[in-house]
Amino acid sequence: MARPRTPLLSRERIVAAALALVDAEGLAALSTRRLATELSVSGPSLYNHFATKDELLDAVVDSVMGEVDLSMFEPPAPWRTALRDWARSYRAALAAHPAIVPVLAQGPGRRPNALRLADAVFGCLVAAGWPRGQATRIGALMRYFVTGSALGSFAAGFPEDAALYAEEYPHLGEAHKLAEHRRRIDEGAFETGLEALLDGLELRYARTVNSTRGTEK
């Protein structure tokens, strides 16, 4: 029998199948047995590419990080504009793969795309004059904000039952309508929070970086 011209398996094909499975059914559905079935191969053949399930999961998460646009950090990028555009791209990637979000809370680890992301954010802030310690904290703050916004829908958490709110929760008389407007509400909340966060950083920047530069003249 002639050998196939292309390998039946590759890291890229395995990662793509694993991500599709997680997107469709959640992290709990990901197992080597299930993945092998999806790929129509034997379970042990997966270990030729990934030694452990954790290694595979790292690759899946990093593939999502590879969807985040980092081009806005190319110099001479204004730090505020770069952070805003990056946060939007980051949230869009997480919104497309919400089941992956809890794993991201563990930090970048050895994931190449995640480390490139952290390097780009930190490098932009330091180049703009932020002290290294503050740049680190700002990078962490932005990640907390974006991942937190992607963990779930605030609007969708309100039952569509007007009677539930009628007597005991008088200020929530319109809450039963929130779920049908979840996208507009959630995106609006993200944009409001993002601008408020950046406004606060702008004030801090004026007090620390700009004032320091003024004394050096």
N, C-alpha and C positions, 0 to 999 in steps of 0.2 A: 504494500500500500504506500502510495506516495506521501511524503511528509507534507503537512500544510505549509503554505508559503509564509504565513504569518503565525506567530505563536497564538495558541488558544487564549492564553492569559498574559496580561501585563499589569504592572502596578496601576497604570492609569485606568485600565478597564475595571479592575477590582475596586478602585476608589470610587469611580463613577457609579458602579452598581451599588456599592455600599451607601453612598450618599442618597441615591434614589430610594433605596429601601428605608433609610432613616427619615427622609422627607415624607414618605408615604405612610409609615407606620410607627415612627418614633425610635428612640435609641434602644428601647427594650427589644425591638425586633431584630437588632443586629447580632448575628451569631455566625460563626464560620460555617456551621451546617446549613443555615438558611441561605447564606450568601453563596455557598457552593451550589445549592439547588437553583438559585436565581441565575447563576452563570453556567449551569449545566456541566459542572466539573466535579471531581471528587474533592472532598474536604481537605485531605492532606496536600493537594496541589497548591492551595492558597499559601501554605507555609513556606513555599519556595520564594515567595515575594514578601510576606510579612510573618515574622517569627511569632508574634502574639496578637491577640485581639486589640490590646492597648496600642500597639504600634500601628495597626490598621486604623483605629479610631483617630489617632493623631494625624495620620495622613488625610483622612476624610475632613477633619476640622481645618487642617491647613489648606485644603483645596478651596474651602469656603473663604478663608482669608485671602486666597489668591484672587478672589473676585472683587476685592476692595481696591478702588482706584487710588493710587498714590502719586499720580502725575502732578497734583496740585502743590506738592512739596518741592518741586524743582525750583532752585534759586533763580531769581530773587523773589521768593514767594512771601507776600505779607502774611504773618503768622495767623492773624484772625481769619482772613479769607480762606487760608489753607485748612485750618481746623474746621471751619464751617463746612467746606466742601467735602472734606474727608469724613466728617461725622455723618453726613447725608449718605455718602457712598457706603460707609460701614454699616449703617442701619439698614440700607436697602439689601445688602448681602445677607444680613442676619434675618431680615423679614422674609427673604426667600427660603431660608432654611432654619426655621424657628426651633426645631428639635435639637439643633446643635448648640444653641446658646448656653445651656448649663455647663457644658464642657469648657467653654471659653473662660469661665470664671477661674479656672486653674492656672491661668497665665500662659505665656507663649511657649514655655518649655524649650524644646529643640526644634520647633516647627519653623522651617525656613521662611515661609511667607509671613507668619506672625512676627518673627524677629525683624524682618524687613520693615514691617509696618511700624513696630516700636522704634526702630532706628530712624525712620523717616520723620515721625512725629517729634522725637527728641531732638534730632538734628536741626529741624526747622526752628524749634523754640530756642535752642541755644544760639543758633545763628542770628536770631532776632534780638539777642541780648539777655534773654531770661537766664538767671543763675541756674546752674545744673540741677541743684536740689529742687528748685521750684519747677523746672521743666519736667523732672521725673514725676512730681506730684500732679502736675497738670495733665500729663499723659495718662496717669492712672485715673484721674477724675473724669476725663473724657471717655475712657473705656467703661468706667462704672455707669456713666450716664447713658451711653449708647446701648450697652448690653442690657441695662435695666429697662430701657424703653422697648427693647425687643422681647423681653421675657413673656409678655402677654398683653392682652388688650384690656385696658381699664373699662372702656365703654361696654365691651362684651360681657363684663362681669355683672351687669345689672339685669335681673330677670325681666322679661317683657310682660309683666303682670301689674297693671295699674293698681289693683286692689291691695297689693303688698305694701305699698307706700302710703296709702290713703290716710290712715289715722296716726300711726306711730312715727312716721317720718315725713312731717308736713313740708319740709324744705326739699324733698325729693319727689315732688308731685309730677315732674316730667321725666323722671329717671327711666321709666319703662320704654321711653323712646330712644334711649342712648344707643342700644345695640344696633339698630338699623342704620345709625350714622357712625359706626365705629371707625371706619377708615378716616373720615374727615376729622373726627375728634382726636383720634390717636396721633395722626400726623400733625394736626394743629398743636396738640400738647407738646409734641417733640420739638417743633419749630419754636414755640414760645419758650420752652426750657432752654433750648440751644442758644437763642439770642440772649436770654437773661444770663446764662452762664458766661457767654462771651463778653457781655457788657461788664460783668463783675471782674473778669480777667483783664479787660481793658483798663479799668480803674486801678487794679493792682499793678499793671504794667506801668502806668503813669507814675505811680508812687515809688516803684522800685527801680525799674530800668531807666526810665526817662530822667528821674531825679538824680540818679547816679551819674548818668552821662552829663547832666548839667553841671555837676560839681567837678567833673574832670576837665571842663573847658577852662 
